[in-house]
Amino acid sequence: MADQLSVDSAGLSSAASRSADIADALAATGSGLGARSQSSDVGVAAVDAAFTALRARASRKATQQAANLGTASAVYTHTDGDAAVNVARSV
């Protein structure tokens, strides 16, 4: 007999929500660097720009992950509901 597959759709929904929160936090984080005039500022600005781009990419990935987890939760919940109806009909 095959192993039983069990999906925690509430856990998937919770993970989707946490991923969305992470995406929002990443998108909202700023550098906090104001106008500066030291000779090293060009290098600092370049590193800051790289980190800003990294946060933006990470935010997009977390947003997509949240969407995928939410979709997975909805699909599993719907499938379980359909399966329950089919079992009830056959009994």
C-alpha positions, 0 to 999 in steps of 0.5 A: 500500500502506498504511503499516505500524503498529508498536506497542512494547508493552514501551514502553507497559508501561514508560510505564505503570510510570513513570506509576504511579510518578509517581502514587504520588509525587504522592499521597505528597507532603505539605506539611510545614507544621506548626502556625504562628501568623503572620498570613500563615499563613491565606494560606499554608494556603490555597495549600498546600490548593490545591497538595494538591488539585492533587497529588491531581488529578494523581495520579488522572490519572497513575493513569488514564494508567498503567491505560490504557497498561497496557491498551493494551500488553496489547491490542496484545500479544494482537492481535499474537499472534492475527495471528501465529497467523492468518498461520501458519494461512494459510501 
